[in-house]
Amino acid sequence: MTPEEIWEAAGPAERLLAGVARNPAAPVDVLLRILADGPVAARMVLARDRVLPGPVVDAVVAHPDPRTRSFFARNPYADPEQQARLVDDPDHLVRGHLSREPQADDVCMPRPLPDRTIVRIIETYEDDHLWELNRLVSPGLQRAMTTHPSAKVRCMGIGRLSWESLTPDVRDALPADPDPEVRKAAEASRRRYERLRDPDAVREDLPARPCHTHTHLLMYGALAPDVVAASLPRHAWLIARNAGVPPETVALLAAHPDPKVRTRVAARPDLGPAERRALAVDPDPGVRLALSVHPALSEAERAAIDYEVTQDRSYCHNPPYDPELLPDPEQVRALALSAHPLLRRRAAREPHLPADLVALLADDSDLGVRVLLGQNHPDAPAALLLRCFLEYTGCDRWHLTGHGNFPRTGLARFAGDEDPAVRRLALLDPETPAGTADRLTRDPDPQVRADAAGHPRLPQDRITALLDDPELGHRAAANPALPVATMYELTAAAGQQAP
């Protein structure tokens, strides 16, 4: 059964016990009792949906039911060092879930497993798990994979990187690698690269019909003149970013009737001055916008372009940064000081911005700049984070509340806001009045009701009443203000033995 099916099949008593399992105030002995004898829905919530005390982690890792251990392997709240204890689990299901990325919730983002655990997975897991290996790998291990002492890790490193992305010293050393499988993988990678750089081989390998290989070859392969000519009528968009097409073809593509093609061409770093001048006054606003951030333009040339930056409200987190591959500080400063909002947005993504640029961008006129700064910078100020939340309605909005600087006090004033997501802010405030929390348990929005049922200042009589509510009972059972005696009673009602 899937987690969704397990939850749907759970009865009221099981769901209440699952609420207790998630309650941050539940005593360790209650959690251990649920883990030992509780129904699968309660064990699922306990192992997967919260931070666990050390003794409970020990019990989960040693639990006889592989489903319970697999739930812990998928826990985004768990310390990766704790999850690493499952790396040699005897069950195929547990190992499979450990090798996949846990699903993040509205606030919590998964963290990488320790490097030694990733290496152990690569060395010992079945091929089907290795194909599915998508756990976050630390930047340091990613860099070291092709020269790692383990042959299997070197093989995977070669498979994850293209030949041209390997450093010259690594490419030179691979043909003499002591492991035959590594040499075989390196030779295959080299041959793929050489065929991709050979126009005759690309012509030979190019499928007659559109497919992934067809797209890849037209976008990245070395294209002979006849292949370029044959591609222009139907596949101009694909070759518009191909770095190997000659200047005369770039000029043709820059004048292509399809604005999507011209937009792609506008981003080419090798775009000539004549093409840049033509695209700067293109009739399509998307083309002008794409050209306006071209690296060859000066600030004055950008300002002369009639472009518009829309607030599409879809700014998202970046992947983890490699501290050894930080951008040039002066380049970042130039981006942050640019008059172009899209360039300032690039700077706002950098988590290592100095304090003066953080202060500058925190008051930027562009919503995208402010939101990206709030999402990515560890020192984003509290006022900025709250402002971003109130103004931004796109993806990862609630993630802003998980930032360490997001304010928690003074949020009760939002309890009457017309936006349900903003009303939820009131339930992050530990000082929200009891009457307000009580009222919000009857809110028309289900997520507001759920949050209110777990607020610690909710009156005791309301918590007790909600335990019988089919929708909010398990939320009330997870309320940290729930009396410990009631937790024991709920375990007993679910078929457990109270102490």
N, C-alpha and C positions, 0 to 999 in steps of 0.2 A: 504494500500500500504506500502511496505517496503521502508526504506530510499533510497535504490538503485533505486527502481521503481519511487519514487517521483522525484529523480534527472533526471532520464532518460526522464521522461515526461515533464520536465521543458523546456520552450522555451528560446530563446536567451535573451529576456528582463528579464525574471524571473531569469536567471542565473546571469546576470549583477547585478540585485538587491541583489542576494545572495552574490555576491562579495562585494558589499557595506556593507552588513550586517556583513561581516567578517572583514571589514577594521578597524584596530585598531585606526585610526584617525577619524572615523565617529563620528559626534556629537551625543549626546544623543537624541536630538529631531529627528534626522534622524532614529536612531535605533527604537525609540518608534513609529515612523510613519510606519516603515516597520512591526513592531510587530502588530500594530493595524490593518493595512489594506493590508499588503503584501501577496503575494501568499505563499502557503505552503512550497515550496522549499526554499524561502528566510527566512521564519520563522524557518524552520528546521536548517539551517546553523547558524542563529543568536542564537538560543536557545541551540544548541548542540556543536558548534565547536569553541567556543572562551570564554575568560573571559569576563564577563558582568559587566558594571557599576551598582551600587546599584539601581538607579531608574529603570533600565531595568529589573533587577532581580525582583523587586516588580511587574512590569507589567507582566512578564512571569508567575510568581506564581499565579497571579490573572487572567490570560488569559482565556477567555471562551472556547477556543478550547482545549480539552484534549490532542490532538496530540502535540500541542505546549508545553504544560506542560510536556508531556512524553519525548520530546526531551531534555528538560532541566534536567530531571531525569537521562538521559544517558550521560550528559556532563562531560567528564573526566577533563576538565579545571576548573569546578565550585568548589567553596569552599563547602565542605560537609555540613557546617552549613547552607549555602543557600539552598542546596538540601533538607535538613532536613525539610524545611518548607512545603514540599509536602507530608509528611508522612501520613497525614490524608486526602489526596485528595479524593474527592468523586468518582473519576473514577477508575475502575478496571485496565485499561491500564496503568495509571500513577503509581499506587501503584506497579503493576507488574514490571515496568521498574526500579522503585526506589529500589526494592529488589534484582535486578541483578547487577552484576559488569559492570560499563561502559567500553566500548571498548577503550583501549589505542591506541594512535596514535604513530608515530615514535619517539616522544620525551616525551609526557606527560603520566605519570602513575597515575591511579586513586588512591584516598586516602579513608581511611575508613570513613563511616558515624559516627557521634557521638554515643557513647554508648547508650545514652537515646533513640536515634532514632531506633537503632537496637532492643532495648527492646520493644519499641512501636510497631515495625513491628511484632515481635514475639507474642506479646500479642493480636494484633488486626487484623492481616491480615488473609486472607483465606488460607486454607491448601495448595492449589496449589501454592500460592506465597511462602509459607514457605518451600515447597519442593524445590523451585527454589532459595531460599535465598543463594546467593553466594557473597554478598557484602563482602569486606574486613572487618573483625571484629577485633577490636583492641586486641592485646595479653592480655591486662588486663581483658577485658570482657570474652575472651575465658577461662581464668583461673577461673573466678568467676561464670561462668554459673551454675555449679552444686550446688552452695550454694547461688544463687541469691535470693533476697526476692520474686521475681515473680515465681510462680509455673510453668508457661508456659516456662519461661527461663530455669528453672531447668530441665524440661522435655527435652527441646531441647539439653541442655548440656549433659544429659545422653545419648541421641541418637547420639550425635556427637562423643562421646568418648566410647571406649571399657571399660568393667568392670575392667579389670586389670590395665588400665591407671588411674583409680580413686585412689586418696590417701586413705589410710586405714581409716582415720577419716571420710571421705566422705562416703565410703562404709558402715561404721558402723552406720552413721546417717540416711541413706536413708530409711531403713525399717520403721523408726518411723516418716517419713516426714508427716506433717499435711495434705498434699494434696493427695487424693487417686490416681490421675493420675500419680503423681510423684512416689508413691510407686509401682504402676503397671509397669511403665517404668523401675524402678530400678530392680524389680523382674525379668522382662523379660531379662534385660541385664545380671543379675547374672546367670540366667538359661542358656543363650547362652554361657556364659563363662564356666560354669561347664560342659556343653555338649562338648565344644571344648577341655576340659582337660580330658575327659573321653574316653579312647580308644574304649570301647564298643559302646558308643553313636556315636562317629565319624564313626565307621564301619557301624552303622545303618543308619546314615544320609548321607553317601557318595553316591552320584548318580552313576548310572552305566555308564553314558556317560559323557564326558568332558563338563563342563559348569562352570560358575562363582563359584557356591558352591563347586563343585568338586575341582577346583583349590585352593580355600580358605582353605578347609579342609586339603588337602595334604600339603599345605605350612605352615599352622599354627596350625593344630589340633594335639592332642596326638594320635600317630599311633601305633596300635598293631603290633606285629611282622609279622602276616600274611598279614596285609595291606601293610606294608613296602615291603615284599617279592613280593606281587602282583603288586606293583607300580614300582619296579625297572626296569622291561623290557621297559615300555613305558613312565613312568612319573618320571624318575630319576631326571630330571631337577627341578621338582616341590618340591621334598622332599630334595633336596640338601641343602637348607637353613633352613629346618625345625629344630628348636632348640631342639626338643625332640628326634630325632633319635639317637640310641645308637652309641657308638664309633666304634663298628665293622662295622656298616653300613656306617659311615663316611669314614672309611678306604676303603670300597668297592667303594663308590662314588668317592673318590680321585683317584682311578685307573680306572674309567669308560672310555670306549673308546671314548665317545663324549666329545670333548674339552669344549663345552658349559657347560656341567655338572661339569667338573673339575674346570672351571672358577668360577662357583657358590660356589663350595666347598672351593676354595681358600680364599674366603672372610669370612668364618665361624670363629668367635672369639675363638671357642673351638677346633680349628684344632690342632692336636697333633704334637709333634716334628718330628715324622717319616713322617707324611703326608706333613709337611712343607718342609722337606728336599727333598722329592720326587717331589713335585710340583715346587720347586725352579729350577729344571733342566728339567722341562716338555718340550717336543718337541714343544708345541704350544706357540707362543709368547704371546697370550692373557692370557693364564693361568699364565705364569711367571709374566706378568705385574700385574695381580690381586693379586698374592701372594706377590709381592714386597712391597705392602703398608700394609701388615698384621701388626696389632698392637703389636704382640709378637716379631717382628724382631728388632734387633738392626740396627743402621746405617751401621755397617760393614757387617751384613748379607744382608741388602738390596743391598749394593754396589756389593756384590759377585754374584748377580743375573743378568743374561743377559736379560734385559728388554729394551723396547723402548717406549717412550712416543711420540705419534704422535700429530701433530697440526691439530686437526679435525675441528677447526674454528667454533665451535658450543657452545661457552661459553655463559651463559645467567645469567640474574639477579636472585638473591635469593629472596624468599618471605620476608616480613618485619620481623625484628628481635624483639624478646621479650627482653626488657632491663633487666628483672629480671632473665633471663635464659642465661646469657652470659657464654661462655666457659671459662674454667680455663685459666688465662693469661699465666701461665707457659707452659701449653699444647700448646697454640697457638704459643708461642715463639719457642717451640721445633719444631713445624710444619714449621714455617717460616724459621728456620735455617737448616732444613733438606736438604740433598743433593738430595732428590727425588722430581722431579717437581710436581707430583700429590699431595704430602703432602703440598708443598708450595702453591699450588693452593687452598687447603682447607683453609690455613691461609689467603690467599688473599681475600677470600669471607667475612672475618670478618670486619664489618664497624667500629669496635672500636680498630683497631690496633694502637699501640702507634707510635709516629712520627718516631722513629728510624727504626721500621720495615717497615713503609710506604716507607721511603727513600731507604731502602735496596731492597724491592720487586719491587719498581718502576724501578729499573735498572736490574731486573732479566733477566737471559738468556732465560727464557721460555716465549713464547708469551702468553700462557694461564694464567700464573701468572700475567703478566702485565695487560691483558685485564680484568681479574676478579677483580683486584685491582681498575682499573679505573671505572668499573661498580658499585662497591659496597662501595668504601670508599669516604666519603664526602670531605676529604682533598686531594684527588688524585691531583697531580700537573698538571698544564696546559701542560707542555711538554710531560708528560706521556700520557695524554688523546689524544693529537694530534698524537703522535706516534702510539698509539693503533689503532686509526681510520685509519691511513695510512697503517698499516700492517695487520689489521684484516678485514675479509670479511664475517663473520658469522652472526648469529642472533643477534639482538639488536645492530647492528653496529651504526645506526644513533642515538640511545639513548645516546651514548657517547657525542653527541653535545649538549644534554640537561643538562649535568652536569654543575653546577654553575662555575666551574673552566675552562671549555673548552674555549680556546682562541677565540676571535672574530676579532682581528686585525692581519694584516699580512697574511691573507688567500687569498688575491687576486692573489697571485702568483700561485695558483693551478688552475686558470681558463683554462689553456691549457692542463691539465692532461688527459691521455688517459682513466682513470677510471671515468665514469660519476658521481659516488658517491663522488669522490674527487673534481671534478669540482664544485659540489654543495657547497663545503666549501667556495669557493670564494664568494658565494651569502650570506654567513653569515657575511661577512666583510662589515661594514658600509662604509668603505673607498674604496671599489672596484670602479674603474673608471666608469664613465657613459658609455663610449664606450664599455667597457668590458661587462657590464650588457646588453647593447643593443645587442652585438654580441651573448651573451648566450641565448637571447630569440629566436635565430634561431638554437640553438644547436640540434644535432640529437637525443638527449635523451629527452623524454617528461617531466621527472621530473626536469631536469635542466632548460628546457624552462619555466616550471611553476614557479620555484623559481625565475628565472630572471624577469619574468613579475611582480613580487611583490617587486623587489628590489627598495628601496627608492631613489637611484641615477639614476634610469632609466630616460632618457630624457623625458620631458613632451610630445613632439610630438610622441615619440614611445608609451608612455602609451595611448595616445589618439587613435593612430592607432590600438593598440591591443584591444581596446574596441569593435572593429568590427570583431575581430578574433574569429571564432567559438570555437576554442580550448582554447585560452588564455584570452578571454574577461573577464570572471569572476575573473581570477587571477589579471588582470590589475585593475579591479574595487576594488580589495582588497588592492591595493598598497597604503601605507600611504602617498605617495607623490601626490596622486590624489587630485586635487583641491576640496575643499568643495563645491564650486559652481557646479562642475560637479556631485558630489554626489546628490545634490538636483535635478539636471537635470535628472539624471538616475531614481530617484524615480518618477519624474513626467512622464517620458517616459514609466514607468511601470504601469502607471495608478494612481499614487499618486498625491497629491496636494503639490506643492512646497510652502515654506513659503513666 
